[in-house]
């Protein structure tokens, strides 16, 4: 029988995921971000097991993260026959990502306040 290491999020990592979700990040994206911050490089299979997610969820979240240039990928030829392995890698640091999220949220609040001011002017 083969043995396999199984990774689980710590309580601190779960809290970090929860905070990201509470500020408006999708849970799938938050889970992958926290997983990648801790691992830097991973395959889809490693993310599936480590983040306890299914492949379709990961693919959708990865598309978003790659578009934002927070995660990059490269292919490595497999030692066996078949498709090459795709390795995903965090391209920005945790602090850079948090700075980007903070700026976006501040801009969002400014837009909402501007709309409220306009509303007051009309009433």
Buried (B, 14 or more C-beta within 10 A) or exposed (E): EEEEEEEEBEEEBEEBBEEBBEEEBBBBBBBBBBBBBBBEEBBBEBBBBBBEBEEEBBEEBBEBBBEEEBBEBEEEEEEEEEEEBEBBEBBBEBEEBEEBBEEEEEEEEEEEEEEEEEEEEEE
